[in-house]
Amino acid sequence: MKMEFGESSAANPSQEIIWAKLVPSDSRYSEVELRLDEMVICSDVMSPSFDKQEWCKVTRNYDLCSATIQNKSSNTILVDEVAIPSEDSIVIKCGSEIIPGPKKEGYLSYRFEVMSPQESIKEQLKICLDVEHAKCSICLNIWHDVVTVAPCLHNFCNGCFSEWLRRSQDKHSNVLCPQCRAVVQFVGRNHFLHTIEETILQADPSLRRSDEEVAVLESLASIQSNLVLKTGKKLSRKRAHSSLNEESEELELPCPQCGAEYAGFLCNPNTVHLQCHACGGMMPSRNDIGVPQHCLGCDRAFCGAYWHTQRFGGSDSHPVCCHETFKPISGRTISRIPTLAHENNWHEQNITERCIRQMGKTLQDVISELLIRLNNREIDRTRMQLNHSEMITAGTYVCNECYDKLVSFLLYWFRVSMPKSFLPPDASKREDCWYGYACRTQQHNEEHARKRNHVCRPTRGSNM
């Protein structure tokens, strides 16, 4: 008998929330969704009658994180390599391997996965959206790299509003919303709506613009992070060069260079300001200097490097970030593996740390060597979880969070390029997880995280 695919015998399954799945090792076949506390699973088999046959019953246990599987077929089945005769039962946990036959060859295997409450809810959540509500009122197309203006909260394409902003600043004292004509005080990229924008275009590709139109929009786009165009708040403080007996006056001073000249620069009334993601302070948005103001990994603004070059150390009314929060990759040092490395799997982090010690090197030595390989384009950047990944070099300015992501990416390549014989004995004997680095079970199943190697590429569905 050869298993083709699994199917549930439950009636009206759409009325129940999915609490677990049987995930096939071959992605060409469907997952078996478990929606009831007790479900009998049927399968199509290669037989003269082509009838569907029962092969197991899965019953949810009271702990809500395990189940009992009963063999309902006439053959022996394998559960975690243990033979289960007909009508016998065994407890299965998240990550358990189930083969509906007496041997591995010729049968499609399944992995039992318990879904978290959040995942169960996500399976049921569907949002209906009228595409007319996802269009830019300037170009009348679906948003591209959507930005939101405040306080009116209308949304536009980044390129469309950037061009509107440039023209408004040339002709008017205030920037007005193109849709409702309210005075715009703030504009920033909206990452949540960007996800919706992508979902709409995937659902209806006919709404996509041509490559030429997208290229024009992206060439016009200038909004990388939060821009403060006009503050509604007045700060009571003295100008930096005023005499002590001069009375304080109500002034709109978003940043220190609005009230005083530093390093030869003084803001004018139309200067656009950036809000620092780390400290919340303001700095003028400038492209006339060689000092980066945005992290290339996340596009957020950070003020530490800018104010360091302006020789301004901060004040009570104007906070300034430490220079260490935003600096070149090559200027950073690291002594411990980031907690997010290897998908937060501390077993893999421990193995990597032992490998480094065994080589007689420090973590900093390894990262420095990998950065040279990165600069020489010797490392595939597909899995780098940073924006503009192709532009990242050792001289790139990044924030602390993006640096940890970069180090985690480099340590993945350190491990996958290492011969298995270089691993500690207990680590080299482990089999690769089918799902590799993408495995979700390693996040909540300690035994599975320890037992299988997850620093590898997913192989589920491959012809191996």
FENHU-V788326 format. One record per residue. N is the residue number from 1. PHI is phi in whole degrees, 0 to 359 (* if undefined). D_FIRST is the distance of its C-alpha to the first C-alpha in whole Angstrom. Layout:
BEGIN
n: {N N}
phi: {PHI PHI}
d_first: {D_FIRST D_FIRST}
END
This chain:
BEGIN
n: {1 2 3 4 5 6 7 8 9 10 11 12 13 14 15 16 17 18 19 20 21 22 23 24 25 26 27 28 29 30 31 32 33 34 35 36 37 38 39 40 41 42 43 44 45 46 47 48 49 50 51 52 53 54 55 56 57 58 59 60 61 62 63 64 65 66 67 68 69 70 71 72 73 74 75 76 77 78 79 80 81 82 83 84 85 86 87 88 89 90 91 92 93 94 95 96 97 98 99 100 101 102 103 104 105 106 107 108 109 110 111 112 113 114 115 116 117 118 119 120 121 122 123 124 125 126 127 128 129 130 131 132 133 134 135 136 137 138 139 140 141 142 143 144 145 146 147 148 149 150 151 152 153 154 155 156 157 158 159 160 161 162 163 164 165 166 167 168 169 170 171 172 173 174 175 176 177 178 179 180 181 182 183 184 185 186 187 188 189 190 191 192 193 194 195 196 197 198 199 200 201 202 203 204 205 206 207 208 209 210 211 212 213 214 215 216 217 218 219 220 221 222 223 224 225 226 227 228 229 230 231 232 233 234 235 236 237 238 239 240 241 242 243 244 245 246 247 248 249 250 251 252 253 254 255 256 257 258 259 260 261 262 263 264 265 266 267 268 269 270 271 272 273 274 275 276 277 278 279 280 281 282 283 284 285 286 287 288 289 290 291 292 293 294 295 296 297 298 299 300 301 302 303 304 305 306 307 308 309 310 311 312 313 314 315 316 317 318 319 320 321 322 323 324 325 326 327 328 329 330 331 332 333 334 335 336 337 338 339 340 341 342 343 344 345 346 347 348 349 350 351 352 353 354 355 356 357 358 359 360 361 362 363 364 365 366 367 368 369 370 371 372 373 374 375 376 377 378 379 380 381 382 383 384 385 386 387 388 389 390 391 392 393 394 395 396 397 398 399 400 401 402 403 404 405 406 407 408 409 410 411 412 413 414 415 416 417 418 419 420 421 422 423 424 425 426 427 428 429 430 431 432 433 434 435 436 437 438 439 440 441 442 443 444 445 446 447 448 449 450 451 452 453 454 455 456 457 458 459 460 461 462 463 464}
phi: {* 239 281 259 199 261 209 270 265 293 273 50 295 293 275 246 274 289 253 200 220 254 261 289 288 254 292 287 254 280 286 263 271 261 249 252 293 220 220 264 259 249 222 279 236 277 213 301 274 54 276 280 237 287 234 197 238 249 242 289 275 293 286 67 236 216 209 248 251 245 286 257 267 276 260 287 242 250 232 51 69 260 283 244 294 302 74 279 231 204 280 242 239 303 102 297 262 236 238 283 190 280 211 286 290 88 239 280 268 234 245 278 234 269 271 289 304 295 292 297 293 298 298 267 277 227 244 265 222 284 298 296 275 244 248 284 283 271 259 65 244 302 312 232 55 296 239 241 255 229 270 280 64 272 239 215 294 302 295 297 288 299 291 300 297 299 292 295 292 287 248 229 282 242 262 258 296 297 266 239 69 285 291 274 256 207 214 204 291 247 290 295 291 297 295 295 304 294 296 298 291 290 289 223 300 294 277 291 275 287 300 293 296 296 297 295 301 290 289 274 295 233 267 262 215 292 248 259 268 202 268 270 249 255 253 269 201 271 297 300 255 279 285 294 271 284 291 289 227 283 230 271 233 300 222 303 280 279 250 208 267 233 52 80 235 225 296 256 301 260 296 278 245 254 258 294 290 275 254 82 285 252 213 293 279 227 241 261 231 270 258 296 244 237 288 288 278 227 69 276 272 223 263 304 293 296 292 296 286 274 59 246 262 99 208 299 271 227 291 225 291 296 302 289 286 209 207 296 301 293 269 257 236 216 239 221 291 300 294 273 297 50 56 65 272 288 296 291 299 295 295 299 297 294 299 296 296 297 279 74 241 257 301 298 301 296 295 298 294 292 294 296 295 296 298 276 61 264 241 291 264 304 269 290 273 229 294 53 301 291 264 287 225 297 270 289 279 223 277 299 296 289 295 298 295 295 299 298 297 293 291 299 290 301 284 290 270 273 302 300 293 278 284 303 307 292 274 289 276 285 278 290 289 306 267 54 296 275 295 274 297 297 283 228 238 301 295 294 299 277 284 249 277 248 267 200 281 298 241 301 91 276 268 249}
d_first: {0 4 7 10 12 14 16 19 20 24 26 29 28 30 33 32 32 29 29 26 23 20 20 17 18 17 20 19 17 19 20 19 23 24 27 28 28 25 22 19 16 14 11 10 7 6 7 11 12 11 12 12 11 13 12 15 19 21 25 28 30 34 34 33 31 28 26 24 20 19 15 15 11 11 9 12 12 14 17 20 18 19 17 17 16 15 18 20 21 22 25 24 26 27 25 22 19 16 12 10 8 10 11 12 11 8 8 11 13 16 20 22 25 28 30 34 36 38 34 33 37 36 33 35 38 39 43 44 47 49 49 53 53 52 54 57 61 62 60 58 54 52 53 52 52 54 57 59 62 64 66 65 61 60 58 58 57 58 60 61 63 64 66 67 68 70 72 73 74 76 78 78 78 75 72 71 67 67 65 68 71 70 72 69 69 66 63 59 56 53 50 49 50 48 45 45 47 44 41 44 44 40 39 42 43 45 48 47 51 51 51 55 56 53 55 59 58 57 60 62 60 62 61 59 59 61 65 68 70 73 73 74 75 79 79 83 84 86 86 86 89 91 94 94 96 95 93 89 88 85 83 79 78 74 75 78 78 79 82 83 83 81 80 82 80 81 78 80 79 76 74 71 70 66 65 64 60 61 65 65 68 70 70 71 69 70 69 72 72 69 68 64 64 60 57 55 52 53 56 57 61 63 66 67 67 69 72 72 73 76 77 77 75 75 77 77 76 74 71 70 67 67 67 64 62 61 62 61 57 59 62 60 59 56 55 52 49 48 46 44 43 39 39 41 39 41 39 39 43 43 42 43 47 46 45 49 51 49 50 54 54 54 52 55 55 51 52 55 53 50 53 54 51 50 54 53 50 47 45 43 44 41 40 44 44 48 49 51 49 50 53 53 55 57 60 58 59 57 57 56 52 52 53 50 47 48 49 45 44 46 44 41 42 43 40 38 40 41 39 37 39 42 40 41 39 37 36 35 32 30 27 28 27 24 27 30 33 32 30 31 30 32 35 35 32 35 32 30 33 34 31 29 32 32 35 32 31 28 25 22 21 22 21 21}
END
